[in-house]
Every structure is written in C-alpha cells, then in structure tokens.
Amino acid sequence: MQRFERRGLDRPDLRAAAVAITVVEEPDGPAFLLTRRAAGLRGHAGQWALPGGRLEPGETAAAAARRELAEELGLELPASAELGALDDYASRSGYLITPLVFWAGVPGPLTPNPDEVGEVHRVPLHVVDVEPRFVTIPESDRPVIQVPLFGRFVHAPTGAILHQFREVVLHGRDTRVAHFEQPVFAWR
C-alpha cells in the first residue's frame, strides 16, 4: 500500500465518514473483519458492512475508523496499526467514506455491539480475491458493482471498497472504484 496514491474527493455536500478494513492473523492465514449490520438499525439494516461511521468534529478519518472499530467490535488499535488508506467513495446515502486499512495481528475475542452488529465474520483474504459482477440499472448510467461473498453479493459502497482492497493490496494494481454505482435499495 505504500506506493498507492489514494484519491480523495472534495464533496462538502456529504457527511464525512470512515470505515476500517481490519486485517487479522488467523490459523489459516490473513483474514479481514466484515459485519452484517444489526436487523434493528434504522438505516441499512442487515447489510454487509465494514466497521465505521461518521467523523466527530475535529476527528481524522483514521481516528474515526479506529473509534468505530472499538465501538462496534470491541477492538482497540493504536494509530501505528494503520497500513494506509484507499480512495474516498461518495455514497448515495449522503456520506463521503474514507476506507482505512489496519493490521490487527491476532486480536483475540471480539465483542460485537448488538445495537450495531448482527454478525461478524473473519473472511480469509483469498475469499475476496474474486472477479466482481457488474450490472446495469435504469436509474443510472454507472455500472453497479457486486462482489460475490458467502453465496450472495456485497454491493457498493462495501463491495466497491472490498474490490479496491483486493486490487491494491492483493495484486498491487491502482484500480479506482469511485465510479461504481450502488443498487437502488441503498439510495437512502
């Protein structure tokens, strides 16, 4: 990630947010942490998500991603755990998301916050090393990205971020994803 030059977006009309792509060491090799949002949440309930949320006033994206990781999964990481950042993604739900990549080593047991997290998965990196599917929708001229995972599809923004993570971290390719669309159900 050291040679990757991330692209930020200047979108003052959107609320700043950050997500954590947290790589952990598992007995079978590295994995990353992925959640399904709690069923009782007001927005995006049950959707696949990376731990994250809005930035607090004066907070950096990296600090927000680490804070959200602690709040959602009980995993506290130092600033030195940051490996780098991926491109900003402007969501249809009004957020400008900055993805941060962290190394957590062997984190031990996680304590998911049931108010925010329905499930937490430790996904082996090879599982996300797949080609995404692109579909068209009448509501947009941009392709909708769908990343196959667990016999289902993960859509943007999470799907786009995971695709860029795969391309940059696993293959060293400077792939951009800001142009990928979200499905209409995520447009709120």
N, C-alpha and C positions, 0 to 999 in steps of 0.2 A: 504494500500500500504506500510505501514511502515515495515512489515515483509518480503515483496517481495525483493528478491535479484536479481536485474537485471543482465543480461549478456551483456557485451559489446563485440564487435568484433574488432579484430585487422586487419584492411583492409586498409593499406596505399595506395593501388591502387585506392581507391574510394574517392570521394569528400565528406567531412563531411557535413551533413545536419541535421536539427531538425524539428519536427512537434509538434503542440500543440493540445492536446485533452483537450478542454476547457469545463468544466462542469459549467453550468449556472442554476440558480433557475428560474423556470417557474411557473405560477399559478397552473399547474397540477403536479408539481414535477420537479426533476432534468432532465436536457437535456444536450446534448453536441453540439458543433458547427461543422457543416460539410459544405463544399463548393463544388460547381462544378466549375472547372476551366473555365475561360473565353474562348469563342469559338475562339478568335483571337490569342491565345497563340501559339507559335512555337512548344512547346513540351507538350504532354498530354492534349491537348485542350478538354474541355468538360468532363473530367474525374472527378469522385468523389475524393475529397482530404481534408486532414486536413490542416489548415493554417501552412505554414512552408516554408523552403528553406535552401539555403547554409549558412554555417557559414562564417562570415567575419574573416579575420586574427586576432588571439588572442581572439576571442569570444567563450564563452562556449555554449554548446548546449541549456541550459536553457535560456540564454540571447538571442540567435538567435531565439528560438521559440517565446519568448515574443516580440521581434522586428518584426518578420514576422506577428504575430497576430495583432500588431498595424498597420503595413503597409497594410495588406490585409483587415482587418475588422474595423480598427479604434479603436480597443480595447486595451488599455494600462493597463498592470497588473504589480504590484510590484513583486519583487523576492519572497516575502513571500506568494504569491498565489500558488507557486509550491507545489503539493502534492507528487510528486515522478516521477520516470522515468520507462519506460518499456524497454524491450530488444531492442538492435540495430537490424536493418533489412537492409541487403545488397540488393539494388535494381539492376535490370538488366540494368537500365539506367545510372549506374555509381555513385550512391550515397550510402553512409552509413548513414542511417536515425536513429536518436535517438528520440523516442517519449517521450514527457514530458506531464504530467497530471497537469492541473491547475484548481483551483476553482475561478470562477469569480463572484459568487453571482448573483445579479440582475444587469446585465451590462448596461441596458438601450438600446437606439437605437444603432445599428451598422451602420457603414458607409463603405460598401464594396468598394474596389478599382476596378473600372470597367475594368482596364487594366489586372487584375489578376483573378478576381472573377466574374463568371457569375451568380451564385446563392449562397445564404447562407441559411442554414436550422438549426433550433433548434430541434434536434432529441431527443425525450424522451428516457431515458435510457432503458426502457422496450422494445423499438423497436429493439434495437441491441442485446437483450437477446434472440437470436435465434441460432439454430444449423447451422453452415456453410455447404455448399455443397463442395465436393471435386471431381475434375475431373482429368482425365489423358490426357496428350498430347504427341504426338510422339516425340516432341523436347526435352523432359526432363523426367527423372525418378522420379522427385519430384511431389507430388500432388499439383494441382492448387487449391487455396482456393477461394471460392466465398461466400460472406456474403449477404444474401437476405436483401434488403432495398428498400422501395418505389416501389415494384413490379419489381425490377431489381436486379442486382448483383453488389456488390462492390468487386473488385479484389485486390490482393496484389499489392503494399505494404499497401495501406489504409485498405483493407479488413483484412489482417493479423494483423495489429496493432489494429483494432477495435475488432477482435476476442480475442486478448490477453487482451485488456482492459476489455472486458466482463468477461473473465475467472478470471482475477486477482482482479478487482475492485468489480464486482457484485457477484462473487462466491468464492473469496479467494483461487483460485486454481493457482498453479505455472505452468501454461501452457506455453510452448515455441512455437514460431512460425517462427523462422528464417529459418527452413527447408521448408516452404511452397513456392511454385513457383508462379510466375506471369504469366498471359496469354501472348502469343507471341506478341500481339499488344503493350504491354508495354515494350518490349525489345529494346527500343531505347532511 
